[in-house]
Amino acid sequence: MKLIVMLAAMAGLAVAAAHQPAFAQELSAQGREGIRSFMAEATGPRGHLGAVMLLAQAGRVVELQTYGSRDLQRRVTMAPDAIFRIYSMSKAVAAVATLVLVDQGQLNLDDPVARHLPDFEAMQVFAGGTADAPQLRPARRPLTVRQLLTHTSGFATGGRGIEEASLLLQRAGLQGSADLRDYAARVARLPLASDPGERFRYDGVQYEVLGRVIEVASGMPLEAFVQQRIFGPLKMADTGFSVPPAQRGRVVDISTMGPAGRLVRAAGPSATEPGVRLRPYASLAGGLYSTASDYMRFCQMLLNGGTLDGVQVLGRESVATMLSNQLLQTDPPPGLQPTQARPGEGMGLGGWVILDGPQRSRPGSVGSFGWSGAASTYFMIDPKLQFIAILLLQHLPPDEGPDLPRLNTRFFDLVAQALTP
């Protein structure tokens, strides 16, 4: 089985999309009303607490609607500037931060990670045995920065067939790390579940290690780097790893489904103390807070080919790489689930990319890019139509049992229908 990195052809597709003319379709009045009705019903008394929905075309916000409540008691109306935990939507920011360093010549996507983090020089692979008595062998190739970005590092992040290796990672207590230096050092001591570049396994571990690579390559703490090179230039004033105390009243309560079939407050420090850091360290795997308007500015920068309001964050070629499929996976080992993205989708850097609209379960133009966060936050950008769709809620699905319906599939279906001439 091989993992083939596909860059030239798909990068060309993304560059072509970046030069497409302005959108040809506009949201119909009937389509807008359908989206609004759906969201109002979904955030009714028996539904999700509340949501912020933003749609933009060609750099202009055409819909910014709020629904329901910001709090678990349903007493405070949702506001357009409400602050959400965006969790894995942070990964797209990590990809941009990495590419900023590529543009500056401080990093290369195919750099061995060990060039920046020497602890990763002699990686071992779990070859048998148990977590208590593992059999190890040297990795066949070095781990690269690109593999961190594309979830092909080989880290033992759970799944069928790698339970013993994953147990070693669980025992390492990574989320208790004091900082990213500590986090990366713990990971480097663990065996891989497979050789780098051979398997796609989605997880945040890769992006936490990537955060430490960014720190070393830039010579700056990760939090300072993304503030100086991304959030500041893009005027994303409400995006960060924590929320200033004076603004914490804007943070939306985070819910989950309780055992009695009623919404309850989710567990965790950021639920009981909204606005505190989601992890002890600065996490671009899933540690950011943001607003719909802030994240729209980030998305618009990508649609513009790396610039916004006359400020350049990324080069056009780097944006094309980010929005291009990086993977083609064939012949998964017997007994293991295929690990490529859903039919019709590939993986760019920090999100999915649509390769074949008819094969995909949700409609969208070829070249569209997006991702989601664990607490029901979603975004999508369409370079062909110069379109952005953002839907932010704060609900963590329970591990088992009944739950509220997830809204993303129906929401994006309605958006696509509203754009159909």
Contacts in CASP RR format, 6 or more apart in sequence:
PFRMAT RR
TARGET T0000
AUTHOR 0000-0000-0000
METHOD contacts of the structure
MODEL  1
MKLIVMLAAMAGLAVAAAHQPAFAQELSAQGREGIRSFMAEATGPRGHLG
AVMLLAQAGRVVELQTYGSRDLQRRVTMAPDAIFRIYSMSKAVAAVATLV
LVDQGQLNLDDPVARHLPDFEAMQVFAGGTADAPQLRPARRPLTVRQLLT
HTSGFATGGRGIEEASLLLQRAGLQGSADLRDYAARVARLPLASDPGERF
RYDGVQYEVLGRVIEVASGMPLEAFVQQRIFGPLKMADTGFSVPPAQRGR
VVDISTMGPAGRLVRAAGPSATEPGVRLRPYASLAGGLYSTASDYMRFCQ
MLLNGGTLDGVQVLGRESVATMLSNQLLQTDPPPGLQPTQARPGEGMGLG
GWVILDGPQRSRPGSVGSFGWSGAASTYFMIDPKLQFIAILLLQHLPPDE
GPDLPRLNTRFFDLVAQALTP
1 198 0 8 1.000
1 329 0 8 1.000
1 330 0 8 1.000
1 331 0 8 1.000
1 332 0 8 1.000
1 333 0 8 1.000
2 198 0 8 1.000
2 330 0 8 1.000
3 152 0 8 1.000
3 197 0 8 1.000
3 198 0 8 1.000
3 199 0 8 1.000
3 200 0 8 1.000
3 327 0 8 1.000
3 328 0 8 1.000
3 329 0 8 1.000
4 327 0 8 1.000
4 328 0 8 1.000
4 330 0 8 1.000
5 146 0 8 1.000
5 326 0 8 1.000
5 327 0 8 1.000
6 324 0 8 1.000
6 325 0 8 1.000
6 326 0 8 1.000
6 327 0 8 1.000
6 328 0 8 1.000
7 321 0 8 1.000
7 324 0 8 1.000
7 326 0 8 1.000
10 324 0 8 1.000
10 325 0 8 1.000
10 326 0 8 1.000
10 353 0 8 1.000
11 317 0 8 1.000
11 320 0 8 1.000
11 321 0 8 1.000
11 324 0 8 1.000
12 320 0 8 1.000
12 324 0 8 1.000
13 324 0 8 1.000
13 366 0 8 1.000
13 367 0 8 1.000
14 319 0 8 1.000
14 320 0 8 1.000
14 321 0 8 1.000
14 323 0 8 1.000
14 324 0 8 1.000
14 367 0 8 1.000
14 383 0 8 1.000
15 316 0 8 1.000
15 317 0 8 1.000
15 320 0 8 1.000
17 323 0 8 1.000
17 367 0 8 1.000
17 383 0 8 1.000
17 384 0 8 1.000
18 303 0 8 1.000
18 305 0 8 1.000
18 316 0 8 1.000
18 319 0 8 1.000
18 320 0 8 1.000
18 383 0 8 1.000
20 383 0 8 1.000
20 384 0 8 1.000
20 386 0 8 1.000
22 58 0 8 1.000
22 386 0 8 1.000
23 57 0 8 1.000
23 58 0 8 1.000
23 385 0 8 1.000
23 386 0 8 1.000
23 387 0 8 1.000
24 385 0 8 1.000
25 385 0 8 1.000
25 419 0 8 1.000
25 420 0 8 1.000
25 421 0 8 1.000
26 57 0 8 1.000
26 419 0 8 1.000
27 55 0 8 1.000
27 57 0 8 1.000
27 62 0 8 1.000
27 63 0 8 1.000
27 415 0 8 1.000
27 418 0 8 1.000
27 419 0 8 1.000
28 418 0 8 1.000
28 419 0 8 1.000
28 420 0 8 1.000
30 418 0 8 1.000
31 414 0 8 1.000
31 417 0 8 1.000
31 418 0 8 1.000
32 63 0 8 1.000
32 418 0 8 1.000
34 414 0 8 1.000
34 418 0 8 1.000
35 53 0 8 1.000
35 55 0 8 1.000
35 63 0 8 1.000
35 411 0 8 1.000
35 414 0 8 1.000
35 415 0 8 1.000
35 418 0 8 1.000
36 65 0 8 1.000
38 407 0 8 1.000
38 410 0 8 1.000
38 411 0 8 1.000
38 414 0 8 1.000
39 51 0 8 1.000
39 53 0 8 1.000
39 65 0 8 1.000
39 67 0 8 1.000
39 407 0 8 1.000
39 411 0 8 1.000
40 67 0 8 1.000
42 48 0 8 1.000
42 51 0 8 1.000
42 67 0 8 1.000
42 405 0 8 1.000
42 407 0 8 1.000
43 49 0 8 1.000
43 50 0 8 1.000
43 51 0 8 1.000
43 67 0 8 1.000
43 68 0 8 1.000
43 69 0 8 1.000
43 78 0 8 1.000
44 68 0 8 1.000
45 74 0 8 1.000
47 263 0 8 1.000
47 404 0 8 1.000
48 255 0 8 1.000
48 376 0 8 1.000
48 393 0 8 1.000
48 395 0 8 1.000
48 404 0 8 1.000
48 407 0 8 1.000
49 68 0 8 1.000
49 69 0 8 1.000
49 70 0 8 1.000
49 71 0 8 1.000
49 72 0 8 1.000
49 74 0 8 1.000
49 252 0 8 1.000
49 253 0 8 1.000
49 255 0 8 1.000
49 263 0 8 1.000
49 393 0 8 1.000
49 394 0 8 1.000
49 395 0 8 1.000
50 66 0 8 1.000
50 67 0 8 1.000
50 68 0 8 1.000
50 69 0 8 1.000
50 70 0 8 1.000
50 78 0 8 1.000
50 252 0 8 1.000
50 393 0 8 1.000
50 394 0 8 1.000
51 66 0 8 1.000
51 67 0 8 1.000
51 68 0 8 1.000
51 78 0 8 1.000
51 391 0 8 1.000
51 392 0 8 1.000
51 393 0 8 1.000
51 407 0 8 1.000
52 64 0 8 1.000
52 65 0 8 1.000
52 66 0 8 1.000
52 67 0 8 1.000
52 78 0 8 1.000
52 80 0 8 1.000
52 82 0 8 1.000
52 84 0 8 1.000
52 291 0 8 1.000
52 292 0 8 1.000
52 390 0 8 1.000
52 391 0 8 1.000
52 392 0 8 1.000
53 63 0 8 1.000
53 64 0 8 1.000
53 65 0 8 1.000
53 66 0 8 1.000
53 67 0 8 1.000
53 292 0 8 1.000
53 390 0 8 1.000
53 391 0 8 1.000
53 392 0 8 1.000
53 411 0 8 1.000
54 61 0 8 1.000
54 63 0 8 1.000
54 64 0 8 1.000
54 65 0 8 1.000
54 292 0 8 1.000
54 293 0 8 1.000
54 296 0 8 1.000
54 388 0 8 1.000
54 389 0 8 1.000
54 390 0 8 1.000
55 61 0 8 1.000
55 62 0 8 1.000
55 63 0 8 1.000
55 64 0 8 1.000
55 387 0 8 1.000
55 388 0 8 1.000
55 389 0 8 1.000
55 390 0 8 1.000
55 415 0 8 1.000
56 62 0 8 1.000
56 296 0 8 1.000
56 299 0 8 1.000
56 300 0 8 1.000
56 387 0 8 1.000
56 388 0 8 1.000
57 385 0 8 1.000
57 386 0 8 1.000
57 387 0 8 1.000
57 388 0 8 1.000
58 386 0 8 1.000
59 300 0 8 1.000
59 303 0 8 1.000
59 386 0 8 1.000
59 388 0 8 1.000
61 293 0 8 1.000
61 296 0 8 1.000
64 80 0 8 1.000
64 292 0 8 1.000
64 293 0 8 1.000
66 77 0 8 1.000
66 78 0 8 1.000
66 79 0 8 1.000
66 80 0 8 1.000
66 82 0 8 1.000
67 78 0 8 1.000
68 74 0 8 1.000
68 77 0 8 1.000
68 78 0 8 1.000
69 75 0 8 1.000
69 76 0 8 1.000
69 77 0 8 1.000
69 78 0 8 1.000
70 76 0 8 1.000
70 77 0 8 1.000
70 78 0 8 1.000
70 79 0 8 1.000
70 82 0 8 1.000
70 250 0 8 1.000
70 252 0 8 1.000
70 253 0 8 1.000
71 252 0 8 1.000
71 253 0 8 1.000
72 253 0 8 1.000
72 255 0 8 1.000
72 263 0 8 1.000
72 264 0 8 1.000
72 265 0 8 1.000
78 252 0 8 1.000
79 250 0 8 1.000
80 292 0 8 1.000
80 293 0 8 1.000
81 238 0 8 1.000
81 250 0 8 1.000
81 291 0 8 1.000
81 293 0 8 1.000
82 250 0 8 1.000
82 251 0 8 1.000
82 252 0 8 1.000
82 291 0 8 1.000
82 392 0 8 1.000
83 238 0 8 1.000
83 243 0 8 1.000
83 247 0 8 1.000
83 250 0 8 1.000
83 251 0 8 1.000
83 252 0 8 1.000
83 275 0 8 1.000
83 289 0 8 1.000
83 290 0 8 1.000
83 291 0 8 1.000
84 251 0 8 1.000
84 252 0 8 1.000
84 289 0 8 1.000
84 290 0 8 1.000
84 291 0 8 1.000
84 292 0 8 1.000
84 375 0 8 1.000
84 377 0 8 1.000
84 392 0 8 1.000
84 393 0 8 1.000
84 394 0 8 1.000
85 251 0 8 1.000
85 254 0 8 1.000
85 270 0 8 1.000
85 278 0 8 1.000
85 287 0 8 1.000
85 288 0 8 1.000
85 289 0 8 1.000
85 375 0 8 1.000
85 377 0 8 1.000
85 394 0 8 1.000
86 286 0 8 1.000
86 287 0 8 1.000
86 288 0 8 1.000
86 289 0 8 1.000
86 290 0 8 1.000
86 295 0 8 1.000
86 373 0 8 1.000
86 375 0 8 1.000
86 377 0 8 1.000
86 392 0 8 1.000
87 278 0 8 1.000
87 286 0 8 1.000
87 287 0 8 1.000
87 288 0 8 1.000
87 373 0 8 1.000
87 374 0 8 1.000
87 375 0 8 1.000
87 377 0 8 1.000
88 204 0 8 1.000
88 285 0 8 1.000
88 286 0 8 1.000
88 371 0 8 1.000
88 372 0 8 1.000
88 373 0 8 1.000
88 374 0 8 1.000
89 286 0 8 1.000
89 288 0 8 1.000
89 290 0 8 1.000
89 295 0 8 1.000
89 371 0 8 1.000
89 372 0 8 1.000
89 373 0 8 1.000
89 377 0 8 1.000
89 379 0 8 1.000
90 207 0 8 1.000
90 283 0 8 1.000
90 284 0 8 1.000
90 285 0 8 1.000
90 286 0 8 1.000
90 287 0 8 1.000
90 288 0 8 1.000
91 204 0 8 1.000
91 207 0 8 1.000
91 284 0 8 1.000
91 285 0 8 1.000
91 286 0 8 1.000
91 350 0 8 1.000
91 351 0 8 1.000
91 371 0 8 1.000
92 298 0 8 1.000
92 350 0 8 1.000
92 351 0 8 1.000
92 370 0 8 1.000
92 371 0 8 1.000
92 379 0 8 1.000
93 226 0 8 1.000
93 230 0 8 1.000
93 284 0 8 1.000
93 288 0 8 1.000
93 298 0 8 1.000
94 149 0 8 1.000
94 207 0 8 1.000
94 210 0 8 1.000
94 211 0 8 1.000
94 214 0 8 1.000
94 284 0 8 1.000
94 285 0 8 1.000
94 350 0 8 1.000
95 149 0 8 1.000
95 322 0 8 1.000
95 348 0 8 1.000
95 349 0 8 1.000
95 350 0 8 1.000
95 351 0 8 1.000
96 230 0 8 1.000
96 298 0 8 1.000
96 302 0 8 1.000
96 313 0 8 1.000
96 314 0 8 1.000
96 322 0 8 1.000
97 211 0 8 1.000
97 214 0 8 1.000
97 222 0 8 1.000
97 225 0 8 1.000
97 226 0 8 1.000
97 229 0 8 1.000
97 230 0 8 1.000
97 284 0 8 1.000
98 107 0 8 1.000
98 109 0 8 1.000
98 145 0 8 1.000
98 149 0 8 1.000
98 210 0 8 1.000
98 213 0 8 1.000
98 214 0 8 1.000
98 349 0 8 1.000
99 314 0 8 1.000
99 315 0 8 1.000
99 318 0 8 1.000
99 319 0 8 1.000
99 321 0 8 1.000
99 322 0 8 1.000
99 349 0 8 1.000
100 229 0 8 1.000
100 230 0 8 1.000
100 313 0 8 1.000
100 314 0 8 1.000
101 107 0 8 1.000
101 214 0 8 1.000
101 217 0 8 1.000
101 218 0 8 1.000
102 108 0 8 1.000
102 109 0 8 1.000
102 318 0 8 1.000
103 314 0 8 1.000
103 315 0 8 1.000
103 318 0 8 1.000
106 217 0 8 1.000
106 218 0 8 1.000
107 116 0 8 1.000
107 145 0 8 1.000
107 213 0 8 1.000
107 214 0 8 1.000
107 217 0 8 1.000
108 145 0 8 1.000
109 144 0 8 1.000
109 145 0 8 1.000
109 146 0 8 1.000
109 149 0 8 1.000
109 321 0 8 1.000
110 144 0 8 1.000
110 145 0 8 1.000
110 146 0 8 1.000
111 144 0 8 1.000
111 145 0 8 1.000
112 120 0 8 1.000
112 142 0 8 1.000
112 143 0 8 1.000
112 144 0 8 1.000
113 120 0 8 1.000
113 142 0 8 1.000
113 143 0 8 1.000
113 144 0 8 1.000
113 145 0 8 1.000
113 148 0 8 1.000
113 209 0 8 1.000
113 213 0 8 1.000
114 120 0 8 1.000
114 121 0 8 1.000
114 142 0 8 1.000
114 143 0 8 1.000
116 213 0 8 1.000
116 216 0 8 1.000
116 217 0 8 1.000
117 184 0 8 1.000
117 188 0 8 1.000
117 209 0 8 1.000
117 212 0 8 1.000
117 213 0 8 1.000
117 216 0 8 1.000
119 184 0 8 1.000
119 185 0 8 1.000
119 188 0 8 1.000
119 189 0 8 1.000
120 142 0 8 1.000
120 143 0 8 1.000
120 184 0 8 1.000
120 188 0 8 1.000
122 138 0 8 1.000
123 138 0 8 1.000
123 139 0 8 1.000
123 142 0 8 1.000
123 143 0 8 1.000
123 188 0 8 1.000
123 191 0 8 1.000
123 192 0 8 1.000
123 196 0 8 1.000
124 136 0 8 1.000
124 137 0 8 1.000
124 138 0 8 1.000
124 139 0 8 1.000
124 191 0 8 1.000
124 192 0 8 1.000
125 136 0 8 1.000
125 137 0 8 1.000
125 138 0 8 1.000
125 139 0 8 1.000
125 140 0 8 1.000
125 191 0 8 1.000
125 192 0 8 1.000
125 193 0 8 1.000
125 194 0 8 1.000
125 195 0 8 1.000
126 134 0 8 1.000
126 135 0 8 1.000
126 136 0 8 1.000
126 156 0 8 1.000
126 162 0 8 1.000
126 164 0 8 1.000
126 165 0 8 1.000
126 168 0 8 1.000
126 191 0 8 1.000
126 192 0 8 1.000
126 193 0 8 1.000
127 135 0 8 1.000
127 136 0 8 1.000
127 137 0 8 1.000
128 134 0 8 1.000
128 135 0 8 1.000
128 164 0 8 1.000
129 135 0 8 1.000
129 164 0 8 1.000
130 164 0 8 1.000
131 164 0 8 1.000
131 165 0 8 1.000
131 167 0 8 1.000
131 168 0 8 1.000
131 171 0 8 1.000
134 164 0 8 1.000
134 165 0 8 1.000
134 168 0 8 1.000
134 191 0 8 1.000
136 191 0 8 1.000
139 192 0 8 1.000
139 195 0 8 1.000
139 196 0 8 1.000
140 195 0 8 1.000
141 195 0 8 1.000
141 196 0 8 1.000
141 197 0 8 1.000
142 196 0 8 1.000
143 153 0 8 1.000
143 154 0 8 1.000
143 192 0 8 1.000
143 196 0 8 1.000
144 196 0 8 1.000
145 210 0 8 1.000
145 213 0 8 1.000
146 326 0 8 1.000
147 153 0 8 1.000
147 154 0 8 1.000
147 196 0 8 1.000
147 197 0 8 1.000
147 206 0 8 1.000
148 206 0 8 1.000
148 207 0 8 1.000
148 209 0 8 1.000
148 210 0 8 1.000
148 213 0 8 1.000
149 206 0 8 1.000
149 207 0 8 1.000
149 210 0 8 1.000
149 326 0 8 1.000
149 349 0 8 1.000
149 350 0 8 1.000
150 200 0 8 1.000
150 326 0 8 1.000
150 327 0 8 1.000
150 347 0 8 1.000
150 348 0 8 1.000
150 349 0 8 1.000
151 200 0 8 1.000
151 201 0 8 1.000
151 202 0 8 1.000
151 203 0 8 1.000
151 206 0 8 1.000
151 347 0 8 1.000
152 196 0 8 1.000
152 197 0 8 1.000
152 198 0 8 1.000
152 199 0 8 1.000
152 200 0 8 1.000
152 201 0 8 1.000
152 327 0 8 1.000
153 192 0 8 1.000
153 196 0 8 1.000
153 197 0 8 1.000
153 205 0 8 1.000
153 206 0 8 1.000
153 209 0 8 1.000
154 192 0 8 1.000
154 193 0 8 1.000
154 194 0 8 1.000
154 195 0 8 1.000
154 196 0 8 1.000
154 197 0 8 1.000
154 198 0 8 1.000
154 199 0 8 1.000
154 201 0 8 1.000
155 169 0 8 1.000
155 187 0 8 1.000
155 190 0 8 1.000
155 192 0 8 1.000
155 193 0 8 1.000
155 201 0 8 1.000
155 203 0 8 1.000
155 205 0 8 1.000
155 206 0 8 1.000
156 162 0 8 1.000
156 165 0 8 1.000
156 166 0 8 1.000
156 168 0 8 1.000
156 169 0 8 1.000
156 190 0 8 1.000
156 191 0 8 1.000
156 192 0 8 1.000
156 193 0 8 1.000
157 166 0 8 1.000
157 169 0 8 1.000
157 193 0 8 1.000
157 201 0 8 1.000
157 203 0 8 1.000
157 204 0 8 1.000
157 205 0 8 1.000
158 166 0 8 1.000
158 169 0 8 1.000
158 193 0 8 1.000
158 201 0 8 1.000
158 203 0 8 1.000
159 166 0 8 1.000
159 201 0 8 1.000
160 335 0 8 1.000
160 336 0 8 1.000
160 337 0 8 1.000
161 336 0 8 1.000
162 193 0 8 1.000
162 194 0 8 1.000
165 191 0 8 1.000
165 192 0 8 1.000
165 193 0 8 1.000
166 193 0 8 1.000
168 190 0 8 1.000
168 191 0 8 1.000
169 187 0 8 1.000
169 190 0 8 1.000
169 205 0 8 1.000
172 186 0 8 1.000
172 187 0 8 1.000
172 189 0 8 1.000
172 190 0 8 1.000
173 186 0 8 1.000
174 183 0 8 1.000
174 186 0 8 1.000
174 187 0 8 1.000
174 205 0 8 1.000
174 208 0 8 1.000
175 279 0 8 1.000
175 280 0 8 1.000
176 280 0 8 1.000
177 183 0 8 1.000
177 186 0 8 1.000
177 280 0 8 1.000
177 281 0 8 1.000
178 280 0 8 1.000
178 281 0 8 1.000
179 280 0 8 1.000
179 281 0 8 1.000
180 208 0 8 1.000
180 211 0 8 1.000
180 212 0 8 1.000
180 215 0 8 1.000
180 222 0 8 1.000
180 281 0 8 1.000
180 282 0 8 1.000
181 212 0 8 1.000
181 215 0 8 1.000
182 281 0 8 1.000
183 208 0 8 1.000
183 209 0 8 1.000
183 212 0 8 1.000
183 281 0 8 1.000
184 208 0 8 1.000
184 209 0 8 1.000
184 212 0 8 1.000
187 205 0 8 1.000
187 208 0 8 1.000
187 209 0 8 1.000
193 199 0 8 1.000
193 201 0 8 1.000
199 329 0 8 1.000
199 339 0 8 1.000
200 327 0 8 1.000
200 329 0 8 1.000
200 339 0 8 1.000
200 340 0 8 1.000
200 347 0 8 1.000
201 339 0 8 1.000
204 285 0 8 1.000
204 286 0 8 1.000
205 285 0 8 1.000
206 285 0 8 1.000
207 283 0 8 1.000
207 284 0 8 1.000
207 285 0 8 1.000
207 286 0 8 1.000
208 281 0 8 1.000
208 283 0 8 1.000
208 284 0 8 1.000
208 285 0 8 1.000
210 284 0 8 1.000
211 222 0 8 1.000
211 282 0 8 1.000
211 284 0 8 1.000
212 222 0 8 1.000
214 222 0 8 1.000
214 225 0 8 1.000
214 284 0 8 1.000
215 221 0 8 1.000
215 222 0 8 1.000
215 225 0 8 1.000
218 225 0 8 1.000
219 225 0 8 1.000
220 228 0 8 1.000
221 282 0 8 1.000
222 282 0 8 1.000
222 284 0 8 1.000
223 240 0 8 1.000
223 241 0 8 1.000
223 282 0 8 1.000
226 240 0 8 1.000
226 284 0 8 1.000
227 240 0 8 1.000
229 313 0 8 1.000
230 236 0 8 1.000
230 298 0 8 1.000
230 313 0 8 1.000
231 237 0 8 1.000
231 239 0 8 1.000
231 240 0 8 1.000
233 308 0 8 1.000
233 311 0 8 1.000
233 313 0 8 1.000
234 294 0 8 1.000
234 297 0 8 1.000
234 298 0 8 1.000
234 301 0 8 1.000
234 308 0 8 1.000
234 311 0 8 1.000
234 313 0 8 1.000
235 297 0 8 1.000
235 309 0 8 1.000
236 290 0 8 1.000
236 294 0 8 1.000
236 295 0 8 1.000
236 297 0 8 1.000
236 298 0 8 1.000
237 294 0 8 1.000
238 247 0 8 1.000
238 250 0 8 1.000
238 289 0 8 1.000
238 290 0 8 1.000
238 291 0 8 1.000
238 293 0 8 1.000
238 294 0 8 1.000
239 288 0 8 1.000
239 289 0 8 1.000
239 290 0 8 1.000
239 291 0 8 1.000
239 294 0 8 1.000
239 295 0 8 1.000
239 298 0 8 1.000
240 288 0 8 1.000
240 289 0 8 1.000
240 290 0 8 1.000
241 277 0 8 1.000
241 278 0 8 1.000
241 279 0 8 1.000
241 282 0 8 1.000
241 283 0 8 1.000
241 287 0 8 1.000
241 288 0 8 1.000
241 289 0 8 1.000
242 275 0 8 1.000
242 276 0 8 1.000
242 277 0 8 1.000
242 289 0 8 1.000
243 250 0 8 1.000
243 251 0 8 1.000
243 274 0 8 1.000
243 275 0 8 1.000
243 289 0 8 1.000
248 274 0 8 1.000
248 275 0 8 1.000
249 274 0 8 1.000
251 274 0 8 1.000
251 275 0 8 1.000
251 289 0 8 1.000
252 274 0 8 1.000
252 394 0 8 1.000
253 265 0 8 1.000
253 271 0 8 1.000
253 274 0 8 1.000
253 394 0 8 1.000
254 265 0 8 1.000
254 266 0 8 1.000
254 270 0 8 1.000
254 271 0 8 1.000
254 274 0 8 1.000
254 375 0 8 1.000
254 394 0 8 1.000
254 395 0 8 1.000
254 396 0 8 1.000
255 263 0 8 1.000
255 264 0 8 1.000
255 265 0 8 1.000
255 266 0 8 1.000
255 394 0 8 1.000
255 395 0 8 1.000
255 396 0 8 1.000
256 263 0 8 1.000
256 264 0 8 1.000
256 265 0 8 1.000
256 266 0 8 1.000
256 267 0 8 1.000
256 395 0 8 1.000
256 396 0 8 1.000
256 397 0 8 1.000
256 398 0 8 1.000
257 263 0 8 1.000
257 264 0 8 1.000
257 397 0 8 1.000
257 398 0 8 1.000
257 401 0 8 1.000
257 402 0 8 1.000
257 403 0 8 1.000
257 404 0 8 1.000
258 264 0 8 1.000
258 398 0 8 1.000
261 402 0 8 1.000
263 395 0 8 1.000
263 404 0 8 1.000
265 271 0 8 1.000
265 272 0 8 1.000
266 375 0 8 1.000
266 396 0 8 1.000
269 276 0 8 1.000
270 276 0 8 1.000
270 277 0 8 1.000
270 278 0 8 1.000
275 289 0 8 1.000
277 287 0 8 1.000
278 286 0 8 1.000
278 287 0 8 1.000
278 288 0 8 1.000
278 289 0 8 1.000
279 286 0 8 1.000
279 287 0 8 1.000
286 373 0 8 1.000
291 392 0 8 1.000
292 390 0 8 1.000
292 392 0 8 1.000
295 379 0 8 1.000
295 390 0 8 1.000
295 392 0 8 1.000
296 388 0 8 1.000
296 390 0 8 1.000
297 308 0 8 1.000
299 379 0 8 1.000
299 381 0 8 1.000
299 388 0 8 1.000
299 390 0 8 1.000
300 308 0 8 1.000
300 388 0 8 1.000
301 307 0 8 1.000
301 308 0 8 1.000
301 313 0 8 1.000
301 314 0 8 1.000
302 314 0 8 1.000
302 319 0 8 1.000
302 322 0 8 1.000
302 323 0 8 1.000
302 369 0 8 1.000
302 381 0 8 1.000
303 381 0 8 1.000
303 383 0 8 1.000
303 386 0 8 1.000
303 388 0 8 1.000
305 314 0 8 1.000
305 315 0 8 1.000
305 316 0 8 1.000
305 319 0 8 1.000
306 312 0 8 1.000
306 313 0 8 1.000
306 314 0 8 1.000
306 315 0 8 1.000
306 316 0 8 1.000
306 318 0 8 1.000
306 319 0 8 1.000
307 313 0 8 1.000
314 322 0 8 1.000
321 349 0 8 1.000
322 348 0 8 1.000
322 349 0 8 1.000
322 350 0 8 1.000
322 369 0 8 1.000
323 348 0 8 1.000
323 353 0 8 1.000
323 367 0 8 1.000
323 369 0 8 1.000
323 383 0 8 1.000
324 348 0 8 1.000
324 353 0 8 1.000
325 346 0 8 1.000
325 347 0 8 1.000
325 348 0 8 1.000
325 353 0 8 1.000
325 355 0 8 1.000
326 346 0 8 1.000
326 347 0 8 1.000
326 348 0 8 1.000
326 349 0 8 1.000
327 340 0 8 1.000
327 341 0 8 1.000
327 346 0 8 1.000
327 347 0 8 1.000
327 348 0 8 1.000
328 340 0 8 1.000
329 338 0 8 1.000
329 339 0 8 1.000
329 340 0 8 1.000
332 338 0 8 1.000
332 339 0 8 1.000
340 346 0 8 1.000
340 347 0 8 1.000
341 347 0 8 1.000
341 352 0 8 1.000
342 352 0 8 1.000
342 360 0 8 1.000
342 361 0 8 1.000
343 356 0 8 1.000
343 359 0 8 1.000
343 360 0 8 1.000
343 361 0 8 1.000
344 354 0 8 1.000
344 355 0 8 1.000
344 356 0 8 1.000
344 357 0 8 1.000
344 359 0 8 1.000
344 360 0 8 1.000
345 352 0 8 1.000
345 353 0 8 1.000
345 354 0 8 1.000
345 355 0 8 1.000
345 360 0 8 1.000
346 352 0 8 1.000
346 353 0 8 1.000
346 354 0 8 1.000
346 355 0 8 1.000
347 353 0 8 1.000
348 369 0 8 1.000
350 371 0 8 1.000
351 369 0 8 1.000
351 370 0 8 1.000
351 371 0 8 1.000
352 369 0 8 1.000
352 370 0 8 1.000
352 371 0 8 1.000
353 367 0 8 1.000
353 368 0 8 1.000
353 369 0 8 1.000
353 370 0 8 1.000
354 360 0 8 1.000
354 364 0 8 1.000
354 365 0 8 1.000
354 366 0 8 1.000
354 367 0 8 1.000
354 368 0 8 1.000
354 369 0 8 1.000
355 366 0 8 1.000
355 367 0 8 1.000
356 366 0 8 1.000
357 363 0 8 1.000
357 364 0 8 1.000
357 365 0 8 1.000
357 366 0 8 1.000
361 409 0 8 1.000
362 408 0 8 1.000
362 409 0 8 1.000
362 412 0 8 1.000
362 413 0 8 1.000
362 416 0 8 1.000
363 412 0 8 1.000
363 413 0 8 1.000
363 416 0 8 1.000
364 382 0 8 1.000
364 412 0 8 1.000
364 416 0 8 1.000
365 382 0 8 1.000
365 383 0 8 1.000
365 384 0 8 1.000
365 385 0 8 1.000
366 384 0 8 1.000
367 382 0 8 1.000
367 383 0 8 1.000
367 384 0 8 1.000
368 380 0 8 1.000
368 381 0 8 1.000
368 382 0 8 1.000
368 383 0 8 1.000
368 384 0 8 1.000
369 380 0 8 1.000
369 381 0 8 1.000
369 383 0 8 1.000
370 379 0 8 1.000
370 380 0 8 1.000
370 381 0 8 1.000
371 378 0 8 1.000
371 379 0 8 1.000
372 378 0 8 1.000
372 379 0 8 1.000
372 408 0 8 1.000
374 396 0 8 1.000
375 393 0 8 1.000
375 394 0 8 1.000
375 395 0 8 1.000
375 396 0 8 1.000
376 392 0 8 1.000
376 393 0 8 1.000
376 394 0 8 1.000
376 395 0 8 1.000
376 396 0 8 1.000
376 397 0 8 1.000
376 406 0 8 1.000
376 407 0 8 1.000
376 408 0 8 1.000
377 391 0 8 1.000
377 392 0 8 1.000
377 393 0 8 1.000
377 394 0 8 1.000
378 389 0 8 1.000
378 390 0 8 1.000
378 391 0 8 1.000
378 392 0 8 1.000
378 408 0 8 1.000
378 411 0 8 1.000
378 412 0 8 1.000
379 388 0 8 1.000
379 389 0 8 1.000
379 390 0 8 1.000
379 391 0 8 1.000
380 388 0 8 1.000
380 389 0 8 1.000
380 390 0 8 1.000
380 412 0 8 1.000
381 387 0 8 1.000
381 388 0 8 1.000
382 388 0 8 1.000
385 419 0 8 1.000
387 419 0 8 1.000
389 411 0 8 1.000
389 412 0 8 1.000
389 415 0 8 1.000
391 407 0 8 1.000
391 408 0 8 1.000
391 411 0 8 1.000
393 407 0 8 1.000
395 404 0 8 1.000
397 403 0 8 1.000
397 406 0 8 1.000
END
